[in-house]
Amino acid sequence: MSKAYKLYSNTEILQRIGKALKDRRKFKGITQEELSFQTGYDRGTIVRLESTGKVSLVVLIEVSRYLDILDGVVDAIIDEELPLEGIKEMNKLFGKKK
């Protein structure tokens, strides 16, 4: 189900991301301490991620990787089909074959 996130403030979006990661961590039975140890970030960083979402993208990537959701996170941002489809459409328009 699509949500109109463009209507949310940046802070609200970050908080929702943090909560979703916290929920995923708890669902998997992982403590903040374990996540901290496994990702190499201190517990304060994990707490900040889960409460405010205000961490670097590198932290988001590492935590997502450990929680086994990295593919979904990346796929939500990068659609690798679009560039290829765009090229195919351009080729159709200009009569070039690939």
TIVEX-745591 format. One record per residue (C-alpha): residue in one letter; x, y, z negated; residue number from 1. Coordinates in nm, 2 decimals. Layout:
<lumdos>
lumdo type=A	px=X	py=Y	pz=Z	seq=NUM
...
</lumdos>
This chain:
<lumdos>
lumdo type=M	px=0.00	py=0.00	pz=0.00	seq=1
lumdo type=S	px=0.14	py=0.33	pz=0.10	seq=2
lumdo type=K	px=0.16	py=0.61	pz=-0.15	seq=3
lumdo type=A	px=0.18	py=0.98	pz=-0.07	seq=4
lumdo type=Y	px=0.51	py=1.03	pz=-0.24	seq=5
lumdo type=K	px=0.56	py=1.36	pz=-0.06	seq=6
lumdo type=L	px=0.30	py=1.50	pz=-0.31	seq=7
lumdo type=Y	px=0.52	py=1.40	pz=-0.61	seq=8
lumdo type=S	px=0.80	py=1.61	pz=-0.74	seq=9
lumdo type=N	px=1.16	py=1.48	pz=-0.72	seq=10
lumdo type=T	px=1.16	py=1.43	pz=-1.09	seq=11
lumdo type=E	px=0.84	py=1.22	pz=-1.07	seq=12
lumdo type=I	px=0.98	py=1.00	pz=-0.79	seq=13
lumdo type=L	px=1.31	py=0.95	pz=-0.98	seq=14
lumdo type=Q	px=1.12	py=0.85	pz=-1.29	seq=15
lumdo type=R	px=0.91	py=0.60	pz=-1.10	seq=16
lumdo type=I	px=1.22	py=0.45	pz=-0.94	seq=17
lumdo type=G	px=1.38	py=0.42	pz=-1.28	seq=18
lumdo type=K	px=1.07	py=0.26	pz=-1.43	seq=19
lumdo type=A	px=1.05	py=0.01	pz=-1.14	seq=20
lumdo type=L	px=1.41	py=-0.09	pz=-1.20	seq=21
lumdo type=K	px=1.35	py=-0.12	pz=-1.57	seq=22
lumdo type=D	px=1.04	py=-0.34	pz=-1.51	seq=23
lumdo type=R	px=1.24	py=-0.56	pz=-1.27	seq=24
lumdo type=R	px=1.52	py=-0.60	pz=-1.52	seq=25
lumdo type=K	px=1.28	py=-0.70	pz=-1.80	seq=26
lumdo type=F	px=1.10	py=-0.94	pz=-1.56	seq=27
lumdo type=K	px=1.43	py=-1.11	pz=-1.50	seq=28
lumdo type=G	px=1.50	py=-1.13	pz=-1.87	seq=29
lumdo type=I	px=1.81	py=-0.91	pz=-1.85	seq=30
lumdo type=T	px=1.91	py=-0.68	pz=-2.13	seq=31
lumdo type=Q	px=2.05	py=-0.33	pz=-2.07	seq=32
lumdo type=E	px=2.38	py=-0.45	pz=-2.22	seq=33
lumdo type=E	px=2.40	py=-0.74	pz=-1.97	seq=34
lumdo type=L	px=2.32	py=-0.51	pz=-1.68	seq=35
lumdo type=S	px=2.58	py=-0.27	pz=-1.80	seq=36
lumdo type=F	px=2.84	py=-0.54	pz=-1.83	seq=37
lumdo type=Q	px=2.76	py=-0.70	pz=-1.49	seq=38
lumdo type=T	px=2.76	py=-0.37	pz=-1.30	seq=39
lumdo type=G	px=3.05	py=-0.21	pz=-1.48	seq=40
lumdo type=Y	px=2.85	py=0.10	pz=-1.58	seq=41
lumdo type=D	px=2.81	py=0.20	pz=-1.94	seq=42
lumdo type=R	px=2.48	py=0.14	pz=-2.12	seq=43
lumdo type=G	px=2.42	py=0.52	pz=-2.12	seq=44
lumdo type=T	px=2.42	py=0.51	pz=-1.74	seq=45
lumdo type=I	px=2.16	py=0.23	pz=-1.74	seq=46
lumdo type=V	px=1.94	py=0.41	pz=-1.99	seq=47
lumdo type=R	px=1.96	py=0.73	pz=-1.78	seq=48
lumdo type=L	px=1.88	py=0.53	pz=-1.46	seq=49
lumdo type=E	px=1.57	py=0.37	pz=-1.63	seq=50
lumdo type=S	px=1.45	py=0.69	pz=-1.80	seq=51
lumdo type=T	px=1.52	py=0.97	pz=-1.55	seq=52
lumdo type=G	px=1.65	py=0.80	pz=-1.23	seq=53
lumdo type=K	px=1.92	py=1.06	pz=-1.22	seq=54
lumdo type=V	px=2.22	py=0.85	pz=-1.13	seq=55
lumdo type=S	px=2.44	py=0.83	pz=-0.82	seq=56
lumdo type=L	px=2.34	py=0.62	pz=-0.52	seq=57
lumdo type=V	px=2.63	py=0.39	pz=-0.59	seq=58
lumdo type=V	px=2.48	py=0.31	pz=-0.93	seq=59
lumdo type=L	px=2.14	py=0.25	pz=-0.76	seq=60
lumdo type=I	px=2.31	py=0.01	pz=-0.51	seq=61
lumdo type=E	px=2.50	py=-0.18	pz=-0.78	seq=62
lumdo type=V	px=2.20	py=-0.22	pz=-1.01	seq=63
lumdo type=S	px=1.98	py=-0.32	pz=-0.71	seq=64
lumdo type=R	px=2.23	py=-0.57	pz=-0.60	seq=65
lumdo type=Y	px=2.24	py=-0.73	pz=-0.95	seq=66
lumdo type=L	px=1.86	py=-0.73	pz=-0.98	seq=67
lumdo type=D	px=1.84	py=-0.91	pz=-0.63	seq=68
lumdo type=I	px=1.64	py=-0.63	pz=-0.47	seq=69
lumdo type=L	px=1.92	py=-0.46	pz=-0.27	seq=70
lumdo type=D	px=1.79	py=-0.59	pz=0.07	seq=71
lumdo type=G	px=1.44	py=-0.44	pz=-0.01	seq=72
lumdo type=V	px=1.59	py=-0.11	pz=-0.12	seq=73
lumdo type=V	px=1.80	py=-0.08	pz=0.19	seq=74
lumdo type=D	px=1.53	py=-0.20	pz=0.43	seq=75
lumdo type=A	px=1.29	py=0.06	pz=0.28	seq=76
lumdo type=I	px=1.54	py=0.33	pz=0.38	seq=77
lumdo type=I	px=1.71	py=0.19	pz=0.69	seq=78
lumdo type=D	px=1.50	py=0.03	pz=0.96	seq=79
lumdo type=E	px=1.75	py=-0.13	pz=1.19	seq=80
lumdo type=E	px=1.48	py=-0.20	pz=1.45	seq=81
lumdo type=L	px=1.41	py=0.17	pz=1.52	seq=82
lumdo type=P	px=1.74	py=0.26	pz=1.70	seq=83
lumdo type=L	px=1.71	py=-0.05	pz=1.93	seq=84
lumdo type=E	px=1.35	py=0.02	pz=2.00	seq=85
lumdo type=G	px=1.43	py=0.38	pz=2.07	seq=86
lumdo type=I	px=1.70	py=0.28	pz=2.32	seq=87
lumdo type=K	px=1.46	py=0.04	pz=2.49	seq=88
lumdo type=E	px=1.20	py=0.32	pz=2.52	seq=89
lumdo type=M	px=1.45	py=0.55	pz=2.66	seq=90
lumdo type=N	px=1.56	py=0.29	pz=2.91	seq=91
lumdo type=K	px=1.20	py=0.24	pz=3.02	seq=92
lumdo type=L	px=1.16	py=0.61	pz=3.07	seq=93
lumdo type=F	px=1.47	py=0.66	pz=3.26	seq=94
lumdo type=G	px=1.46	py=0.33	pz=3.45	seq=95
lumdo type=K	px=1.78	py=0.18	pz=3.30	seq=96
lumdo type=K	px=1.82	py=-0.18	pz=3.21	seq=97
lumdo type=K	px=2.01	py=-0.30	pz=2.90	seq=98
</lumdos>
